[in-house]
Amino acid sequence: MMIKDAHRFYDSRLALLICACGVIAAGLLLRRYGYMAGLPFVVVKYGGSVLWGSMVYLLVEAIMPARRRNLAVAIACGLAIAVELLRLVHFPALDAFRATTAGALLLGRVFSLWNIACYVVGIVLAAFIVRHVRVRGRPCEPVCGP
């Protein structure tokens, strides 16, 4: 790998991690201020799940050594579904973690098929946006690569 290509590769990963942090911030803001901003219940409740799915995709895409987007989408969907299915498992230590703010945000508390649908929507939207920025975004070329 040439040095220029190596820089693009790592810059791209950094950009994905920064985007993931932005999505996390948006999710926290939505959860905290969504109702105060007058957003409907559906947007606040399921918008957070869409953003959570997007975050999972961005993190998977950032750590994958090969840039195979379909594989990243499949892995992100698998992880998101596994986390949702984990909500069906109960034992004292896990339930104690879920009772914390971090546990509720990372793992959630109640199983929902609607959440799985929202995760998939978020993953697909994030994959589409990442591809669109990489292919069309001329100013982003040095950071995101071809």
NORRA-V952641 format. One record per residue. N is the residue number from 1. RES is the residue in three letters. SS is DSSP state (H for helix, E for strand, L for the rest). PHI is phi as a letter, one per 30 degrees, with the letter a starting at -180 (none if undefined). PSI is psi in whole degrees, 0 to 359 (none if undefined). Layout:
N|RES|SS|PHI|PSI ; N|RES|SS|PHI|PSI
This chain:
1|MET|L|none|131 ; 2|MET|L|d|158 ; 3|ILE|H|d|318 ; 4|LYS|H|d|317 ; 5|ASP|H|d|323 ; 6|ALA|H|d|318 ; 7|HIS|H|d|317 ; 8|ARG|H|d|318 ; 9|PHE|H|d|310 ; 10|TYR|H|d|326 ; 11|ASP|H|d|322 ; 12|SER|H|d|317 ; 13|ARG|H|d|317 ; 14|LEU|H|d|317 ; 15|ALA|H|d|319 ; 16|LEU|H|d|319 ; 17|LEU|H|d|321 ; 18|ILE|H|d|318 ; 19|CYS|H|d|320 ; 20|ALA|H|d|319 ; 21|CYS|H|d|321 ; 22|GLY|H|d|320 ; 23|VAL|H|d|320 ; 24|ILE|H|d|314 ; 25|ALA|H|d|317 ; 26|ALA|H|d|319 ; 27|GLY|H|d|318 ; 28|LEU|H|d|319 ; 29|LEU|H|d|319 ; 30|LEU|H|d|315 ; 31|ARG|H|d|321 ; 32|ARG|H|d|317 ; 33|TYR|H|c|3 ; 34|GLY|L|e|312 ; 35|TYR|L|d|323 ; 36|MET|L|d|331 ; 37|ALA|L|d|358 ; 38|GLY|L|i|16 ; 39|LEU|L|d|145 ; 40|PRO|L|d|157 ; 41|PHE|H|e|315 ; 42|VAL|H|d|320 ; 43|VAL|H|d|316 ; 44|VAL|H|d|313 ; 45|LYS|H|d|306 ; 46|TYR|H|c|340 ; 47|GLY|H|d|322 ; 48|GLY|H|d|322 ; 49|SER|H|d|323 ; 50|VAL|H|d|316 ; 51|LEU|H|d|323 ; 52|TRP|H|d|316 ; 53|GLY|H|d|319 ; 54|SER|H|d|318 ; 55|MET|H|d|317 ; 56|VAL|H|e|314 ; 57|TYR|H|d|313 ; 58|LEU|H|d|321 ; 59|LEU|H|d|318 ; 60|VAL|H|d|314 ; 61|GLU|H|d|324 ; 62|ALA|H|d|329 ; 63|ILE|H|c|350 ; 64|MET|L|d|132 ; 65|PRO|L|d|325 ; 66|ALA|L|c|146 ; 67|ARG|L|c|61 ; 68|ARG|L|c|100 ; 69|ARG|H|d|321 ; 70|ASN|H|d|322 ; 71|LEU|H|d|320 ; 72|ALA|H|d|319 ; 73|VAL|H|d|315 ; 74|ALA|H|d|316 ; 75|ILE|H|d|316 ; 76|ALA|H|d|317 ; 77|CYS|H|d|317 ; 78|GLY|H|d|315 ; 79|LEU|H|d|315 ; 80|ALA|H|d|317 ; 81|ILE|H|d|321 ; 82|ALA|H|d|318 ; 83|VAL|H|d|320 ; 84|GLU|H|d|318 ; 85|LEU|H|d|332 ; 86|LEU|H|d|338 ; 87|ARG|L|d|342 ; 88|LEU|L|d|349 ; 89|VAL|L|c|132 ; 90|HIS|L|b|127 ; 91|PHE|L|a|158 ; 92|PRO|H|e|313 ; 93|ALA|H|d|318 ; 94|LEU|H|d|318 ; 95|ASP|H|d|325 ; 96|ALA|H|d|319 ; 97|PHE|H|d|319 ; 98|ARG|H|d|334 ; 99|ALA|L|d|345 ; 100|THR|L|d|163 ; 101|THR|H|d|315 ; 102|ALA|H|d|317 ; 103|GLY|H|d|319 ; 104|ALA|H|d|320 ; 105|LEU|H|d|321 ; 106|LEU|H|d|316 ; 107|LEU|H|c|340 ; 108|GLY|L|i|180 ; 109|ARG|L|b|324 ; 110|VAL|L|b|133 ; 111|PHE|L|d|139 ; 112|SER|L|a|128 ; 113|LEU|H|d|331 ; 114|TRP|H|d|323 ; 115|ASN|H|d|319 ; 116|ILE|H|e|316 ; 117|ALA|H|d|319 ; 118|CYS|H|d|322 ; 119|TYR|H|d|315 ; 120|VAL|H|d|318 ; 121|VAL|H|e|314 ; 122|GLY|H|d|320 ; 123|ILE|H|d|314 ; 124|VAL|H|d|318 ; 125|LEU|H|d|316 ; 126|ALA|H|d|317 ; 127|ALA|H|d|319 ; 128|PHE|H|d|315 ; 129|ILE|H|d|317 ; 130|VAL|H|d|316 ; 131|ARG|H|d|317 ; 132|HIS|H|d|317 ; 133|VAL|H|d|319 ; 134|ARG|H|d|323 ; 135|VAL|H|d|316 ; 136|ARG|H|c|337 ; 137|GLY|L|d|87 ; 138|ARG|H|e|313 ; 139|PRO|H|d|337 ; 140|CYS|H|d|353 ; 141|GLU|H|e|314 ; 142|PRO|H|d|331 ; 143|VAL|H|d|313 ; 144|CYS|H|c|341 ; 145|GLY|L|i|176 ; 146|PRO|L|d|none
